[in-house]
Amino acid sequence: MKTYILSLSIAFLSILTPIQPLIIMAFAAIILDTYFGLWKTVKLFGFKAIRSRRLSDTITKSLLYVGGIVLIFFVEKYILVGFSKHYTAIDNIFTKGFTLFCLMTEGKSINESYYAVTKVNIWNKLINFIKRARETSDKL
C-alpha cells in the first residue's frame, strides 16, 4: 500500500513538472509580500501589532494561488487541448497569464507596503528607469 501511494504521488508530481517554476515564483512572491507586510507593521506599529490571523491569510493565499495555477494548467492541458496552440506558439499561455496576474497582485501589495514606510513608489521609479534606459539606448 505504501509503494502504491508513493508511486501515485510521484506520477501526480511528474504531471506538474511543466508548471513547477510558476508555482515556485508564486510562492517566492507570497514570501516576499509577507516579509514586506511584516516590515511595514513593525516599522509603523511595532511588534505588538503582528497578529496570527493576518499571517494565516498567507497560507490561504498560497493555497489559492497554487490551486488556481494547477487548475488552469489541467483545464488548458486536458480540456482546451488545441485551443491555445491554434492561436499562439506559447505553451501553457493561460497558466502563465494567471501566474503573471498573481505576481502583479503581489507586486502591488509589496509596493503599497514599501510606500507606507518610505513614501517611495517602486512602480514609478521602475517606469522612470525604463524610460531613461530607452532614451539612452535611442541615443546610441
Secondary structure, DSSP 8 states (H G I E B T S, - for coil): -HHHHHHHHHHHHHHTGGGHHHHHHHHHHHHHHHHHHHHHHHHHH-GGG--HHHHHHHHHHHHHHHHHHHHHHHIIIIISTTHHHHH-S-TTHHHHHHHHHHHHHHHHHHHHHHHHHH---HHHHHHHHHHHHHHHHHH-
